[in-house]
Amino acid sequence: MNSLNGVMVVGLTGQTGAGKSTVSKIFAANGFAVIDADRVARKIVEKGTKCLDEISDLFGQEVINEDGTLNRKGLAGIVFSDKSKLEALNTITYPYITGEILRQIRVHSLKGEKLILLDAPTLFESRADDFCEIIISVLADADIREKRIISRDGLTAEQARRRMNSQLDEEFFRSHSDYIIRNNGGMDTVNGIAWEVSGKIRELYYNKQMPAKAQ
């Protein structure tokens, strides 16, 4: 674990449709290595993986396409309409997700990339917040998020609301975060806030490293 010396992992999470990807881009531009948990989640369920086998064992072949890949829409239709099934899916996937995230943190650390942003919509649910030093949550009003989700994912209003309702509530994010970025306005506003927050965290990181370097 020596390769992790001096690493600071910053968790970025929040409500679906709030605009995390916009904030993530600003942190990347300000020198943070970014781990995208959504990409990790897709990787661990690729064709032939153990995680996909476990999912098909639980939910049946209806969630597997003819070519052996995951039928994402079919699975989403099942789990976002039944909280217990979503919890069952999470029980399968989260250990694989956190394992891959930790692997990627080590890779970045070995490359000398010590400031790492973990962009993870299910940061708390997967317990990935356990290895984050700072947590940022991006929030927005429900009507704004619903419109963004419908536009982004091509969902109906009902489907968008199901996804929104499957998440933790706003008060949870507020009480478990070090920074809150509210994204109800235009791009310029949220970009400015994200740049300011990323700069503060960079300064905090380097100030913490200075005593160690001076020894």
MOJOJO-V490196 format. One record per pair of residues at least 6 apart in sequence whose ideal C-beta (glycine too) atoms are under 6 Angstrom apart, sorted by the first residue. I is the first residue (numbers start at 1). J is the second residue. D is the distance in Angstrom with one decimal. If there is no record, write none. Layout:
((I/J/D) (I/J/D))
This chain:
((3/106/5.7) (3/109/4.6) (3/110/4.9) (4/109/5.1) (6/114/4.9) (7/109/5.1) (7/114/5.0) (8/115/5.7) (8/133/5.2) (8/205/4.9) (9/116/4.9) (9/118/5.7) (9/131/5.7) (9/132/5.0) (10/117/5.1) (10/134/4.8) (11/118/5.0) (11/123/4.9) (11/129/5.5) (11/132/3.5) (11/135/4.4) (12/20/5.8) (12/117/5.6) (12/119/4.8) (12/136/5.1) (13/120/5.6) (13/123/3.8) (13/137/5.5) (14/20/5.5) (14/137/4.4) (14/138/3.5) (14/139/5.7) (15/139/5.6) (15/145/5.9) (16/163/5.5) (17/145/3.3) (17/148/4.1) (17/149/4.3) (18/138/4.3) (18/139/5.4) (18/140/4.2) (18/145/5.9) (18/183/5.4) (19/138/5.6) (19/183/4.1) (20/119/6.0) (20/138/4.9) (22/190/5.8) (23/138/5.5) (23/181/6.0) (23/194/4.4) (24/34/5.7) (24/119/4.6) (26/191/5.7) (26/194/3.8) (26/195/5.4) (27/117/4.6) (27/198/4.8) (28/34/5.0) (30/198/4.2) (32/115/5.0) (32/117/4.3) (33/108/4.6) (33/113/4.0) (33/116/4.9) (34/117/4.9) (35/101/6.0) (35/104/5.0) (35/118/5.0) (36/119/5.2) (37/120/3.6) (40/97/5.5) (40/100/4.9) (40/101/5.9) (41/97/5.7) (44/51/4.8) (44/96/4.1) (44/97/6.0) (44/100/5.8) (45/51/5.3) (45/52/4.8) (45/70/5.0) (47/68/4.7) (47/69/5.0) (51/96/4.6) (52/70/6.0) (54/92/4.9) (55/92/6.0) (56/64/5.1) (62/74/5.9) (63/71/5.1) (63/74/5.1) (63/75/4.5) (65/71/5.0) (78/85/5.7) (79/85/4.8) (79/86/4.1) (79/89/5.1) (80/162/4.5) (80/163/5.8) (80/166/5.7) (94/126/4.3) (97/126/5.6) (98/126/5.8) (98/128/5.6) (101/128/6.0) (108/116/5.5) (115/205/5.8) (120/128/5.5) (123/129/5.1) (129/135/6.0) (134/178/4.9) (135/177/4.8) (135/178/5.4) (136/179/4.4) (137/173/4.0) (137/177/4.1) (137/180/5.6) (138/181/4.9) (138/183/5.6) (139/170/5.8) (139/182/5.4) (140/183/4.8) (140/184/5.4) (141/184/5.5) (144/184/5.8) (146/160/5.0) (149/160/4.2) (150/160/5.2) (179/197/5.3) (181/193/5.4) (183/190/4.6))
